[in-house]
Amino acid sequence: DTAVSQTPKYLVTQMGNDKSIKCEQNLGHDTMYWYKQDSKKFLKIMFSYNNKELIINETVPNRFSPKSPDKAHLNLHINSLELGDSAVYFCASSQLGLANTGELFFGEGSRLTVL
Amino acid sequence: SQQGEEDPQALSIQEGENATMNCSYKTSINNLQWYRQNSGRGLVHLILIRSNEREKHSGRLRVTLDTSKKSSSMLITASRAADTASYFCATDLYNFNKFYFGSGTKLNVKP
C-alpha cells in the first residue's frame, strides 16, 4: 500500500496551459503539504493544509491554487503555466501535535515540464 | 531565510569509508530531521533530533546537534554503494510546523 500517492508522475505541457496534480494519503494524517524541488534540488515549501484548512502559504503566485476536499487529499492546480514552473512537485503528510514528531512522509513526486 | 543548508554539496567516497555531512540553520528550531532521497524518488525520513538533544544514533547513522552553533552533522559509518543518494536536513520553526529544507548533500559511494 502506498502511503502518499501522487498523480501524474510526469506531466509535459505548453506554456499558458492549466494543469492539476493530485495527492492522496492513507496514513490518517491531519496535515498535508506541497513542496517544489527545483533543478538544483532545493526543496521549497509551498502550502500546508491541516484538516482541510490552509495553514501555510509561502508567498506562492496566485496561479497556484491548492484544494483539500478532505484531510486525505490535497490537490494542486496551476493556471497559466510558465517555463519557471518546471520542477518536481512533492506532496507530503505528517501528524503534528505535541505527541508527534512531525516526520514527513513524501510521495514519489510529479515532474512537471513546461515547454 | 530559515532553511537548512547542507555542506558539502557533493561527496564521493569508497565503500567502507565513513561519510560526514553538515547542516547549518539560522534561527531557533524545535527539532531537526535528516532525510534521504534516491534519484528520481521521494524523500524518506532517516532520523530526528530534538533541540534539547545533543546526539542520536540509528543503525549506522550518528547525528549531532549543536544549538549554540546552529548546526548539525550526520555521520554514516561503513558506507555501502546502496547509500548513494542525496541527503537533506529539515528544520522546523518552533510552533510554526513549517519544515525547511536545503539543496542537500549528494553522496556517491563507489563500490
Backbone of each chain as ProteinMPNN parsed JSONL, in Angstrom:
{"seq_chain_A": "DTAVSQTPKYLVTQMGNDKSIKCEQNLGHDTMYWYKQDSKKFLKIMFSYNNKELIINETVPNRFSPKSPDKAHLNLHINSLELGDSAVYFCASSQLGLANTGELFFGEGSRLTVL", "coords_chain_A": {"N_chain_A": [[0.841, -1.204, 0.0], [0.638, 2.135, -0.94], [1.7, 4.921, 0.868], [1.628, 7.751, 0.549], [0.399, 8.998, -2.306], [0.822, 10.308, -5.569], [-0.483, 11.788, -8.508], [-0.306, 13.057, -11.847], [2.742, 11.137, -12.464], [4.502, 12.121, -14.308], [4.392, 15.071, -16.261], [3.965, 16.852, -19.119], [3.697, 19.88, -20.733], [2.371, 22.768, -22.481], [3.371, 26.211, -22.332], [1.182, 28.489, -20.709], [-0.939, 26.785, -20.448], [-3.33, 25.093, -18.232], [-2.971, 23.011, -15.411], [-3.373, 20.122, -13.26], [-2.318, 18.499, -10.243], [-2.678, 15.6, -8.334], [-3.037, 14.423, -4.963], [-3.0, 11.901, -2.504], [-3.299, 10.564, 0.754], [-3.003, 7.722, 2.867], [-2.545, 7.493, 5.523], [-3.872, 8.531, 7.612], [-3.2, 11.01, 8.52], [-3.332, 14.447, 9.69], [-2.273, 16.654, 8.455], [-1.145, 18.043, 5.411], [1.135, 18.714, 2.71], [2.522, 20.732, 0.062], [5.49, 20.673, -1.754], [8.09, 22.177, -3.678], [10.606, 21.138, -5.822], [13.462, 22.325, -7.224], [15.664, 22.534, -10.155], [18.162, 22.484, -9.044], [17.892, 20.928, -6.91], [16.925, 22.111, -4.657], [14.599, 22.241, -2.11], [11.481, 23.543, -1.607], [9.0, 24.775, 0.545], [5.569, 25.092, -0.243], [2.713, 25.091, 0.276], [0.548, 24.313, 3.07], [-1.914, 22.249, 4.527], [-4.153, 21.762, 7.188], [-6.357, 19.516, 8.392], [-8.143, 20.161, 6.237], [-7.897, 22.887, 6.222], [-6.214, 25.79, 5.145], [-2.997, 26.426, 6.244], [-0.424, 27.231, 5.827], [1.017, 29.369, 3.506], [3.345, 29.973, 1.368], [4.13, 32.553, 0.069], [3.45, 32.084, -2.634], [2.843, 32.396, -6.128], [-0.441, 33.49, -7.16], [-1.363, 31.956, -9.209], [-1.123, 29.404, -8.51], [-3.18, 27.129, -6.972], [-4.138, 25.47, -4.214], [-6.206, 22.707, -3.195], [-8.201, 21.145, -0.812], [-10.241, 18.644, -0.512], [-10.881, 16.826, 1.464], [-9.342, 15.568, 4.496], [-7.588, 13.657, 3.645], [-6.802, 14.196, 1.101], [-5.025, 16.342, -1.084], [-4.919, 18.599, -3.541], [-3.261, 20.182, -6.307], [-3.628, 22.92, -8.293], [-2.579, 24.523, -11.21], [-2.555, 27.479, -12.903], [-2.183, 29.05, -16.133], [0.494, 28.227, -16.98], [4.037, 28.687, -16.621], [7.426, 28.836, -17.905], [9.203, 28.744, -15.762], [7.878, 27.241, -13.92], [8.506, 24.669, -14.23], [9.511, 21.816, -12.622], [9.971, 19.455, -9.917], [7.237, 18.393, -8.135], [6.367, 17.766, -4.876], [4.233, 15.999, -2.769], [3.421, 15.778, 0.665], [2.816, 14.357, 3.914], [1.97, 14.661, 7.391], [1.707, 14.01, 10.931], [0.953, 16.246, 13.122], [1.465, 17.872, 16.311], [1.712, 17.719, 19.922], [2.295, 15.14, 20.727], [3.51, 14.002, 18.618], [6.153, 13.706, 16.175], [6.211, 15.054, 13.866], [7.279, 13.99, 11.6], [7.819, 13.84, 8.138], [6.084, 12.329, 5.468], [6.667, 11.483, 2.247], [5.39, 11.707, -1.105], [6.096, 10.203, -4.346], [6.678, 12.159, -6.095], [5.905, 14.56, -8.707], [6.828, 15.194, -11.857], [6.981, 18.096, -13.535], [7.07, 19.505, -16.695], [7.379, 22.347, -18.52], [6.906, 23.556, -21.691]], "CA_chain_A": [[0.0, 0.0, 0.0], [1.402, 3.37, -0.995], [1.21, 5.786, 1.926], [1.312, 9.026, -0.076], [0.46, 8.775, -3.752], [0.587, 11.482, -6.394], [-0.665, 11.562, -9.949], [0.511, 12.069, -12.551], [4.173, 11.139, -12.132], [5.133, 13.006, -15.299], [3.447, 15.973, -16.906], [4.619, 17.734, -20.08], [2.629, 20.732, -21.227], [2.798, 24.014, -23.094], [3.17, 27.467, -21.596], [-0.156, 29.046, -20.78], [-1.966, 25.793, -20.101], [-3.667, 24.86, -16.83], [-2.83, 21.592, -15.086], [-3.571, 19.755, -11.85], [-1.65, 17.337, -9.677], [-3.488, 15.114, -7.221], [-2.313, 13.724, -3.914], [-3.825, 11.21, -1.52], [-2.544, 9.823, 1.773], [-3.82, 6.758, 3.599], [-1.914, 7.348, 6.838], [-4.721, 9.131, 8.644], [-2.594, 12.25, 8.999], [-4.165, 15.652, 9.612], [-1.595, 17.743, 7.758], [-0.564, 17.729, 4.114], [1.988, 19.785, 2.189], [3.123, 20.71, -1.264], [6.846, 21.193, -1.863], [8.61, 22.277, -5.04], [12.054, 20.895, -5.894], [13.953, 22.879, -8.487], [16.7, 21.753, -10.852], [19.333, 22.384, -8.17], [17.468, 20.035, -5.816], [16.454, 22.859, -3.5], [13.221, 21.859, -1.8], [10.853, 24.714, -1.001], [7.617, 24.565, 0.936], [4.615, 25.966, -0.92], [1.454, 25.161, 1.016], [0.21, 23.257, 4.012], [-3.292, 22.189, 4.993], [-4.409, 20.954, 8.374], [-7.792, 19.23, 8.438], [-8.773, 20.887, 5.127], [-7.746, 24.334, 6.36], [-4.903, 26.282, 4.732], [-2.266, 26.999, 7.378], [0.826, 27.811, 5.337], [1.068, 29.777, 2.108], [4.668, 30.59, 1.357], [4.297, 33.562, -0.981], [3.403, 31.417, -3.927], [1.956, 33.146, -7.039], [-1.822, 33.025, -7.05], [-1.657, 30.985, -10.278], [-1.139, 28.102, -7.843], [-4.294, 27.068, -6.027], [-4.335, 24.165, -3.597], [-7.569, 22.414, -2.749], [-8.254, 19.954, 0.036], [-11.648, 18.246, -0.343], [-10.947, 16.177, 2.781], [-7.981, 15.607, 5.056], [-6.748, 12.65, 2.982], [-6.498, 14.633, -0.261], [-4.6, 17.722, -1.321], [-4.626, 18.747, -4.958], [-2.616, 21.447, -6.68], [-3.989, 23.363, -9.632], [-1.707, 25.605, -11.657], [-3.08, 28.194, -14.081], [-1.268, 29.843, -16.983], [1.826, 27.708, -16.688], [5.205, 29.406, -17.134], [8.623, 27.995, -18.005], [9.79, 28.624, -14.431], [7.121, 26.298, -13.092], [9.081, 23.335, -14.428], [10.116, 21.355, -11.363], [9.311, 18.272, -9.363], [6.353, 18.788, -7.048], [6.191, 16.676, -3.92], [3.217, 16.043, -1.735], [3.857, 15.123, 1.893], [1.857, 14.44, 5.006], [2.52, 14.428, 8.722], [0.761, 14.105, 12.027], [1.563, 17.21, 14.025], [0.933, 17.902, 17.664], [2.705, 17.503, 20.97], [2.661, 13.719, 20.855], [4.086, 13.525, 17.36], [7.421, 14.326, 15.823], [6.099, 15.834, 12.652], [8.005, 13.355, 10.491], [7.128, 13.991, 6.861], [6.015, 11.195, 4.556], [6.605, 12.073, 0.919], [5.047, 10.949, -2.3], [7.219, 9.97, -5.248], [6.923, 13.358, -6.893], [5.304, 14.757, -10.037], [7.777, 16.02, -12.624], [6.278, 18.972, -14.479], [7.915, 20.157, -17.693], [6.624, 23.334, -19.292], [7.636, 23.844, -22.929]], "C_chain_A": [[0.872, 1.248, 0.0], [0.832, 4.352, 0.006], [0.765, 7.142, 1.378], [1.467, 8.835, -1.582], [0.083, 10.045, -4.499], [0.37, 11.043, -7.823], [-0.841, 12.9, -10.644], [1.958, 12.117, -12.099], [4.946, 12.063, -13.071], [4.051, 13.824, -15.985], [4.239, 16.903, -17.815], [3.535, 18.557, -20.743], [3.209, 22.024, -21.794], [2.574, 25.185, -22.145], [1.747, 27.949, -21.775], [-1.263, 28.076, -20.426], [-2.229, 25.765, -18.597], [-3.562, 23.359, -16.559], [-3.051, 21.37, -13.599], [-2.751, 18.538, -11.49], [-2.464, 16.913, -8.455], [-2.627, 14.362, -6.22], [-3.299, 13.123, -2.925], [-2.925, 10.516, -0.512], [-3.494, 8.923, 2.568], [-3.272, 6.507, 5.0], [-2.767, 7.91, 7.963], [-4.159, 10.419, 9.212], [-3.533, 13.436, 8.815], [-3.578, 16.714, 8.702], [-0.955, 17.261, 6.47], [0.133, 18.962, 3.566], [2.209, 19.616, 0.687], [4.493, 21.371, -1.187], [7.226, 21.225, -3.343], [10.118, 22.055, -4.985], [12.562, 21.36, -7.248], [15.102, 22.045, -9.045], [17.977, 21.612, -10.035], [19.025, 21.585, -6.911], [16.998, 20.78, -4.573], [14.963, 22.602, -3.316], [12.558, 22.992, -1.025], [9.395, 24.431, -0.667], [6.718, 25.56, 0.209], [3.379, 26.178, -0.052], [1.389, 24.056, 2.064], [-1.251, 23.392, 4.422], [-3.354, 21.322, 6.232], [-5.913, 20.761, 8.482], [-8.583, 20.112, 7.468], [-8.614, 22.397, 5.225], [-6.328, 24.758, 5.979], [-4.198, 26.918, 5.919], [-0.944, 27.623, 6.963], [0.661, 28.14, 3.859], [2.342, 30.589, 1.97], [4.861, 31.495, 0.156], [4.385, 32.924, -2.361], [2.482, 32.229, -4.837], [0.538, 32.601, -7.009], [-2.279, 32.218, -8.256], [-1.713, 29.563, -9.689], [-2.286, 28.085, -6.834], [-4.434, 25.642, -5.495], [-5.8, 23.977, -3.218], [-7.548, 21.114, -1.953], [-9.712, 19.572, 0.275], [-11.898, 17.507, 0.98], [-9.514, 16.012, 3.272], [-7.053, 14.571, 4.432], [-6.291, 13.078, 1.597], [-6.072, 16.089, -0.279], [-4.168, 17.811, -2.768], [-4.005, 20.111, -5.207], [-2.99, 21.773, -8.107], [-3.114, 24.553, -10.007], [-2.284, 26.192, -12.943], [-1.949, 28.862, -14.856], [0.185, 29.468, -16.739], [2.928, 28.507, -17.376], [6.407, 28.45, -17.135], [9.219, 27.719, -16.61], [9.045, 27.703, -13.498], [7.651, 24.876, -13.244], [9.864, 22.932, -13.18], [9.5, 20.009, -11.022], [8.504, 18.732, -8.156], [6.105, 17.574, -6.159], [5.05, 16.994, -2.967], [3.772, 15.319, -0.509], [2.75, 15.228, 2.928], [2.582, 14.205, 6.322], [1.408, 14.516, 9.747], [1.403, 15.02, 13.061], [0.917, 17.142, 15.392], [1.993, 17.486, 18.655], [3.18, 16.064, 21.046], [3.362, 13.189, 19.62], [5.313, 14.324, 16.982], [7.304, 15.226, 14.611], [6.902, 15.259, 11.508], [7.163, 13.453, 9.222], [7.202, 12.698, 6.059], [5.762, 11.777, 3.167], [6.043, 11.103, -0.107], [6.275, 10.845, -3.195], [7.497, 11.163, -6.162], [6.195, 13.357, -8.231], [6.215, 15.709, -10.795], [7.004, 16.783, -13.689], [7.291, 19.642, -15.401], [7.04, 21.067, -18.527], [7.463, 23.741, -20.498], [7.238, 25.197, -23.517]], "O_chain_A": [[1.748, 1.395, 0.852], [-0.373, 4.603, 0.013], [-0.323, 7.625, 1.692], [2.561, 8.542, -2.064], [-0.844, 10.76, -4.118], [0.953, 10.064, -8.291], [-1.467, 13.8, -10.085], [2.356, 13.058, -11.411], [5.918, 12.703, -12.671], [2.951, 13.34, -16.254], [5.088, 17.659, -17.342], [2.561, 18.008, -21.258], [4.387, 22.327, -21.606], [1.703, 25.147, -21.276], [1.173, 27.834, -22.858], [-2.389, 28.482, -20.138], [-1.473, 26.323, -17.802], [-4.002, 22.539, -17.365], [-2.934, 22.289, -12.788], [-2.518, 17.657, -12.318], [-2.884, 17.745, -7.651], [-1.624, 13.746, -6.578], [-4.295, 13.746, -2.557], [-1.9, 9.944, -0.883], [-4.619, 9.303, 2.892], [-3.5, 5.45, 5.589], [-2.42, 7.777, 9.137], [-4.593, 10.874, 10.271], [-4.395, 13.449, 7.936], [-4.303, 17.586, 8.223], [-0.309, 16.214, 6.433], [-0.214, 20.095, 3.9], [2.1, 18.522, 0.133], [4.648, 22.462, -0.64], [6.753, 20.419, -4.144], [10.821, 22.697, -4.205], [12.145, 20.852, -8.289], [15.466, 21.004, -8.497], [18.788, 20.724, -10.299], [19.81, 21.573, -5.964], [16.705, 20.161, -3.55], [14.174, 22.731, -4.252], [13.001, 23.36, 0.063], [8.647, 23.912, -1.496], [7.068, 26.731, 0.063], [3.046, 27.307, 0.306], [2.06, 23.029, 1.97], [-1.756, 24.495, 4.634], [-2.697, 20.285, 6.318], [-6.659, 21.727, 8.645], [-9.576, 20.731, 7.85], [-9.148, 23.122, 4.386], [-5.354, 24.158, 6.434], [-4.729, 27.841, 6.537], [-0.403, 28.461, 7.683], [0.224, 27.307, 3.065], [2.412, 31.741, 2.399], [5.699, 31.205, -0.699], [5.295, 33.208, -3.14], [1.444, 32.707, -4.381], [0.332, 31.398, -6.851], [-3.445, 31.83, -8.334], [-2.275, 28.648, -10.292], [-2.349, 28.935, -5.946], [-4.801, 24.726, -6.23], [-6.528, 24.936, -2.959], [-6.955, 20.119, -2.37], [-10.353, 20.119, 1.172], [-12.995, 17.564, 1.535], [-8.572, 16.291, 2.53], [-5.846, 14.607, 4.67], [-5.476, 12.394, 0.979], [-6.65, 16.944, 0.392], [-3.188, 17.191, -3.18], [-4.191, 21.057, -4.441], [-2.707, 21.004, -9.026], [-2.933, 25.477, -9.213], [-2.473, 25.489, -13.935], [-0.901, 29.192, -14.3], [0.997, 30.303, -16.34], [2.796, 28.941, -18.52], [6.406, 27.414, -16.469], [9.675, 26.612, -16.324], [9.52, 27.411, -12.401], [7.286, 23.986, -12.476], [10.773, 23.641, -12.75], [8.635, 19.497, -11.732], [9.035, 19.387, -7.259], [5.694, 16.51, -6.622], [4.93, 18.101, -2.442], [4.516, 14.347, -0.646], [1.864, 16.077, 2.829], [3.666, 13.624, 6.357], [0.321, 15.025, 9.474], [2.3, 14.601, 13.792], [-0.067, 16.43, 15.592], [3.042, 16.964, 18.28], [4.332, 15.799, 21.389], [3.768, 12.027, 19.592], [5.492, 15.465, 17.408], [8.176, 16.055, 14.351], [7.182, 15.962, 10.537], [5.961, 13.187, 9.231], [8.251, 12.057, 5.983], [4.771, 12.473, 2.943], [6.189, 9.885, -0.007], [7.353, 11.331, -2.852], [8.467, 11.151, -6.921], [5.908, 12.306, -8.805], [6.36, 16.876, -10.43], [6.447, 16.197, -14.618], [8.247, 20.266, -14.942], [6.082, 20.622, -19.16], [8.59, 24.213, -20.35], [7.759, 25.594, -24.559]]}, "seq_chain_B": "SQQGEEDPQALSIQEGENATMNCSYKTSINNLQWYRQNSGRGLVHLILIRSNEREKHSGRLRVTLDTSKKSSSMLITASRAADTASYFCATDLYNFNKFYFGSGTKLNVKP", "coords_chain_B": {"N_chain_B": [[17.018, 33.588, 5.345], [15.131, 30.78, 6.747], [15.918, 28.252, 5.972], [17.593, 25.054, 6.167], [20.995, 24.476, 5.424], [22.997, 22.407, 3.605], [26.205, 20.865, 3.737], [29.085, 19.147, 2.599], [28.196, 20.083, -0.825], [28.509, 17.986, -2.534], [29.783, 14.677, -2.247], [32.167, 12.18, -2.506], [33.04, 8.899, -1.927], [34.77, 5.845, -1.003], [33.408, 2.561, -0.77], [32.819, 1.372, 2.487], [34.149, 3.384, 3.785], [33.662, 6.204, 6.034], [31.047, 8.655, 5.973], [30.522, 12.076, 6.293], [28.232, 14.637, 6.731], [27.088, 18.003, 6.858], [24.912, 20.41, 8.415], [23.591, 23.63, 8.484], [21.71, 26.192, 10.132], [19.463, 29.008, 10.687], [17.757, 30.208, 12.647], [16.128, 29.715, 15.883], [15.084, 26.389, 16.568], [12.661, 23.682, 16.682], [12.965, 20.964, 16.243], [15.309, 18.908, 14.401], [15.598, 17.245, 11.375], [16.746, 14.517, 9.363], [16.773, 13.511, 5.997], [16.602, 11.209, 3.282], [17.096, 10.977, -0.245], [16.676, 9.037, -2.919], [17.703, 8.846, -6.344], [15.332, 10.276, -8.459], [13.215, 9.701, -6.787], [10.954, 10.003, -3.929], [11.44, 11.776, -0.774], [12.777, 10.208, 2.13], [12.334, 9.711, 5.535], [14.964, 9.707, 7.915], [16.083, 10.19, 10.513], [15.426, 11.906, 13.568], [16.264, 14.656, 15.599], [15.848, 16.239, 18.629], [15.635, 19.634, 19.876], [16.638, 19.725, 22.445], [18.384, 17.659, 22.602], [21.632, 16.226, 22.114], [22.965, 14.267, 20.756], [22.256, 11.505, 18.623], [21.52, 8.174, 17.715], [21.07, 5.824, 15.084], [21.102, 2.776, 13.863], [23.561, 2.656, 11.439], [23.811, 5.358, 11.465], [24.797, 8.439, 12.859], [23.901, 11.258, 14.532], [24.522, 14.602, 15.363], [23.808, 17.541, 17.258], [24.272, 20.946, 17.595], [23.106, 23.476, 19.177], [24.022, 25.961, 19.909], [25.761, 26.687, 17.937], [24.096, 26.466, 15.891], [23.984, 24.207, 14.184], [24.22, 20.956, 12.667], [25.368, 17.61, 12.331], [25.652, 14.684, 10.326], [26.724, 11.435, 10.457], [27.558, 8.727, 8.494], [28.4, 5.529, 8.974], [30.741, 3.032, 7.812], [30.109, 2.959, 4.961], [27.982, 1.977, 2.207], [27.503, 0.953, -1.208], [24.826, 1.171, -1.73], [24.086, 3.322, -0.203], [24.326, 5.514, -1.729], [22.946, 8.514, -2.599], [20.954, 11.526, -2.225], [21.144, 13.652, 0.584], [19.247, 15.336, 2.959], [18.788, 17.959, 5.318], [16.229, 18.984, 7.537], [14.617, 21.638, 9.042], [12.443, 22.836, 11.601], [10.452, 25.608, 12.401], [9.931, 26.677, 15.646], [6.823, 25.899, 16.939], [5.577, 26.608, 14.56], [5.335, 24.668, 12.71], [6.454, 24.465, 10.181], [8.49, 23.051, 7.74], [11.726, 23.335, 6.737], [13.92, 22.875, 4.072], [17.192, 22.344, 2.605], [19.375, 22.274, -0.208], [20.607, 19.887, -0.183], [23.061, 17.207, 0.307], [24.896, 15.509, -2.005], [25.662, 12.256, -2.072], [28.034, 9.951, -3.17], [28.823, 6.667, -3.231], [31.396, 4.65, -3.957], [31.765, 1.401, -5.294]], "CA_chain_B": [[15.864, 32.713, 5.464], [15.266, 29.776, 7.774], [16.188, 26.886, 5.531], [18.85, 24.403, 6.461], [21.931, 24.436, 4.301], [23.862, 21.248, 3.769], [27.582, 21.024, 3.292], [29.333, 19.711, 1.269], [27.145, 19.861, -1.816], [28.721, 16.655, -3.094], [30.777, 13.895, -1.51], [32.411, 10.898, -3.161], [33.899, 8.076, -1.068], [34.821, 4.413, -1.301], [32.637, 1.69, 0.112], [33.523, 1.046, 3.727], [34.563, 4.62, 4.455], [32.598, 6.97, 6.696], [30.636, 9.884, 5.293], [30.007, 13.092, 7.205], [27.629, 15.797, 6.092], [26.752, 19.02, 7.837], [23.736, 21.231, 8.165], [23.538, 24.842, 9.304], [20.423, 26.865, 10.048], [19.634, 30.406, 11.095], [17.02, 30.649, 13.841], [15.818, 28.639, 16.832], [14.278, 25.308, 15.997], [12.026, 22.724, 17.57], [13.745, 19.76, 16.023], [15.994, 18.844, 13.115], [15.434, 15.908, 10.816], [17.523, 14.178, 8.172], [16.045, 12.726, 5.013], [17.366, 10.663, 2.163], [16.358, 10.944, -1.499], [17.293, 8.317, -4.035], [17.478, 9.524, -7.614], [14.012, 10.116, -9.05], [12.24, 9.213, -5.792], [10.599, 10.935, -2.874], [12.32, 11.784, 0.387], [12.462, 9.235, 3.177], [12.827, 10.155, 6.83], [16.004, 8.868, 8.491], [16.299, 10.358, 11.947], [15.047, 13.201, 14.118], [16.913, 15.016, 16.853], [15.137, 17.368, 19.214], [16.526, 20.746, 20.218], [17.268, 19.501, 23.748], [19.276, 16.502, 22.493], [22.94, 16.562, 21.535], [23.421, 13.194, 19.888], [21.253, 10.458, 18.396], [22.036, 7.094, 16.872], [20.121, 4.897, 14.485], [21.866, 1.878, 12.991], [24.875, 3.213, 11.056], [23.719, 6.818, 11.47], [25.022, 9.157, 14.113], [23.582, 12.663, 14.304], [24.78, 15.507, 16.471], [23.175, 18.852, 17.148], [24.863, 21.995, 18.421], [22.188, 24.608, 19.02], [24.752, 27.227, 20.08], [26.342, 26.985, 16.621], [23.035, 26.281, 14.901], [24.476, 23.264, 13.196], [24.063, 19.527, 12.913], [26.103, 16.776, 11.379], [25.237, 13.284, 10.261], [27.792, 10.514, 10.089], [27.161, 7.379, 8.058], [29.59, 4.697, 9.134], [30.881, 1.848, 6.959], [29.169, 3.216, 3.866], [27.75, 0.946, 1.19], [27.104, 1.522, -2.504], [23.393, 1.461, -1.641], [23.889, 4.599, 0.483], [24.382, 6.575, -2.738], [21.677, 9.247, -2.581], [21.082, 12.887, -1.69], [20.725, 13.721, 1.979], [18.749, 16.662, 3.29], [18.327, 18.234, 6.673], [14.998, 19.78, 7.587], [14.422, 22.284, 10.33], [11.111, 23.4, 11.737], [10.337, 26.752, 13.292], [9.207, 26.282, 16.842], [5.396, 26.227, 16.96], [5.023, 27.007, 13.272], [5.109, 23.458, 11.916], [6.97, 24.565, 8.82], [9.73, 22.3, 7.599], [12.559, 23.953, 5.719], [14.997, 22.036, 3.551], [18.176, 22.981, 1.75], [19.528, 21.611, -1.504], [21.099, 18.537, 0.053], [24.415, 16.719, 0.008], [24.818, 14.348, -2.897], [26.681, 11.282, -1.683], [28.304, 8.86, -4.105], [29.663, 5.647, -2.615], [31.924, 3.816, -5.039], [31.979, 0.023, -4.845]], "C_chain_B": [[16.153, 31.586, 6.441], [15.881, 28.467, 7.294], [17.541, 26.368, 5.982], [19.712, 24.403, 5.219], [22.923, 23.326, 4.557], [25.244, 21.52, 3.165], [28.302, 19.692, 3.538], [28.155, 19.481, 0.329], [27.262, 18.464, -2.404], [29.875, 15.987, -2.364], [30.92, 12.548, -2.195], [33.41, 10.1, -2.329], [33.882, 6.636, -1.548], [33.943, 3.668, -0.3], [33.467, 1.342, 1.335], [33.989, 2.268, 4.499], [33.356, 5.26, 5.145], [32.293, 8.231, 5.898], [30.061, 10.836, 6.325], [29.44, 14.253, 6.405], [27.088, 16.72, 7.175], [25.546, 19.834, 7.412], [23.81, 22.456, 9.058], [22.184, 25.506, 9.103], [20.528, 28.204, 10.759], [18.885, 30.829, 12.354], [16.691, 29.456, 14.721], [14.86, 27.634, 16.226], [13.675, 24.445, 17.087], [12.749, 21.386, 17.465], [14.394, 19.827, 14.645], [15.906, 17.4, 12.632], [16.366, 15.738, 9.629], [16.696, 13.24, 7.301], [17.006, 12.267, 3.929], [16.479, 10.67, 0.92], [17.179, 10.18, -2.52], [16.887, 9.005, -5.327], [16.087, 9.225, -8.165], [12.934, 9.669, -8.081], [11.883, 10.306, -4.803], [11.578, 10.846, -1.712], [11.819, 10.799, 1.439], [13.113, 9.693, 4.474], [13.852, 9.162, 7.388], [16.025, 8.963, 10.01], [15.893, 11.769, 12.349], [15.82, 13.428, 15.409], [16.229, 16.28, 17.371], [16.139, 18.426, 19.674], [17.201, 20.564, 21.582], [18.169, 18.249, 23.763], [20.571, 16.916, 21.821], [23.407, 15.502, 20.55], [22.336, 12.133, 19.803], [21.846, 9.423, 17.461], [20.876, 6.297, 16.295], [20.871, 4.028, 13.5], [23.251, 2.438, 12.712], [24.882, 4.74, 11.022], [24.01, 7.364, 12.86], [24.814, 10.638, 13.825], [23.908, 13.454, 15.557], [24.104, 16.839, 16.193], [23.846, 19.806, 18.109], [24.009, 23.244, 18.239], [22.899, 25.945, 19.197], [25.388, 27.659, 18.761], [25.31, 26.875, 15.511], [23.515, 25.36, 13.78], [24.256, 21.832, 13.647], [24.967, 18.795, 11.942], [25.563, 15.358, 11.445], [26.404, 12.46, 9.734], [27.175, 9.192, 9.671], [28.419, 6.532, 8.13], [29.559, 3.515, 8.164], [29.943, 1.923, 5.765], [29.13, 2.067, 2.866], [27.347, 1.623, -0.105], [25.628, 1.916, -2.477], [23.09, 2.746, -0.874], [23.949, 5.772, -0.484], [23.011, 7.222, -2.888], [21.987, 10.699, -2.23], [20.49, 12.911, -0.29], [20.393, 15.168, 2.336], [18.508, 16.775, 4.791], [17.084, 19.118, 6.574], [14.853, 20.354, 8.979], [12.996, 22.813, 10.407], [11.129, 24.537, 12.745], [9.471, 26.362, 14.475], [7.777, 26.81, 16.783], [4.825, 26.672, 15.618], [4.789, 25.825, 12.343], [5.473, 23.615, 10.452], [8.287, 23.814, 8.787], [10.519, 22.874, 6.437], [13.716, 23.037, 5.36], [16.001, 22.899, 2.806], [18.212, 22.272, 0.409], [20.267, 20.286, -1.392], [22.584, 18.332, -0.198], [24.263, 15.475, -0.845], [25.983, 13.423, -2.583], [26.8, 10.194, -2.738], [29.265, 7.89, -3.428], [30.09, 4.671, -3.695], [32.218, 2.415, -4.531], [33.443, -0.393, -4.984]], "O_chain_B": [[17.281, 31.444, 6.914], [16.32, 27.655, 8.109], [18.497, 27.124, 6.156], [19.209, 24.338, 4.098], [23.602, 23.3, 5.584], [25.401, 22.296, 2.222], [28.14, 19.135, 4.623], [27.22, 18.757, 0.669], [26.259, 17.831, -2.734], [30.818, 16.644, -1.924], [29.932, 11.855, -2.439], [34.51, 10.58, -2.057], [33.073, 6.261, -2.396], [33.767, 4.086, 0.844], [34.66, 1.053, 1.234], [34.199, 2.207, 5.71], [32.205, 4.913, 4.882], [33.165, 8.795, 5.238], [29.216, 10.454, 7.134], [30.097, 14.782, 5.508], [26.687, 16.282, 8.253], [25.21, 19.934, 6.232], [24.064, 22.338, 10.257], [21.582, 25.397, 8.035], [21.556, 28.51, 11.364], [19.341, 31.728, 13.061], [16.947, 28.313, 14.343], [13.951, 27.984, 15.474], [14.103, 24.466, 18.241], [13.095, 20.765, 18.47], [14.069, 20.691, 13.831], [16.116, 16.46, 13.398], [16.728, 16.713, 8.969], [16.028, 12.324, 7.78], [18.062, 12.857, 3.701], [15.279, 10.41, 0.999], [18.249, 10.627, -2.933], [15.85, 9.665, -5.393], [15.709, 8.064, -8.32], [11.842, 9.292, -8.508], [12.445, 11.401, -4.84], [12.432, 9.961, -1.668], [10.618, 10.591, 1.611], [14.299, 10.022, 4.503], [13.648, 7.949, 7.345], [15.989, 7.949, 10.707], [16.005, 12.708, 11.561], [16.006, 12.51, 16.208], [16.059, 17.256, 16.642], [17.327, 18.15, 19.839], [18.23, 21.186, 21.845], [18.652, 17.84, 24.818], [20.59, 17.866, 21.038], [24.156, 15.798, 19.619], [21.6, 11.888, 20.759], [22.582, 9.754, 16.531], [19.84, 6.121, 16.936], [21.238, 4.488, 12.419], [24.03, 2.669, 13.637], [25.864, 5.345, 10.591], [23.55, 6.843, 13.876], [25.486, 11.204, 12.962], [23.608, 13.028, 16.672], [23.862, 17.208, 15.043], [23.976, 19.515, 19.298], [24.17, 23.98, 17.265], [22.429, 26.962, 18.688], [25.536, 28.852, 18.499], [25.598, 27.149, 14.346], [23.455, 25.699, 12.598], [24.126, 21.541, 14.836], [25.289, 19.301, 10.867], [25.082, 14.901, 12.482], [26.986, 12.768, 8.693], [26.371, 8.609, 10.398], [29.392, 6.794, 7.423], [28.492, 3.06, 7.752], [29.088, 1.057, 5.579], [30.085, 1.308, 2.703], [26.892, 2.767, -0.086], [25.228, 2.882, -3.127], [21.952, 3.214, -0.891], [23.655, 6.904, -0.101], [22.038, 6.563, -3.256], [23.137, 11.055, -1.972], [19.471, 12.276, -0.017], [21.158, 16.09, 2.052], [18.085, 15.822, 5.445], [16.93, 19.897, 5.633], [14.955, 19.637, 9.974], [12.413, 23.194, 9.392], [11.745, 24.436, 13.806], [8.399, 25.78, 14.307], [7.548, 28.005, 16.601], [3.666, 27.081, 15.565], [4.126, 25.957, 11.314], [4.877, 22.978, 9.584], [9.102, 23.93, 9.702], [10.048, 22.899, 5.3], [14.399, 22.498, 6.231], [15.707, 24.032, 2.424], [17.204, 21.735, -0.051], [20.525, 19.632, -2.402], [23.259, 19.153, -0.819], [23.593, 14.515, -0.463], [27.144, 13.769, -2.802], [25.807, 9.593, -3.148], [30.392, 8.256, -3.093], [29.269, 3.959, -4.273], [32.837, 2.242, -3.481], [33.799, -1.523, -4.65]]}, "name": "protein", "num_of_chains": 2, "seq": "DTAVSQTPKYLVTQMGNDKSIKCEQNLGHDTMYWYKQDSKKFLKIMFSYNNKELIINETVPNRFSPKSPDKAHLNLHINSLELGDSAVYFCASSQLGLANTGELFFGEGSRLTVLSQQGEEDPQALSIQEGENATMNCSYKTSINNLQWYRQNSGRGLVHLILIRSNEREKHSGRLRVTLDTSKKSSSMLITASRAADTASYFCATDLYNFNKFYFGSGTKLNVKP"}
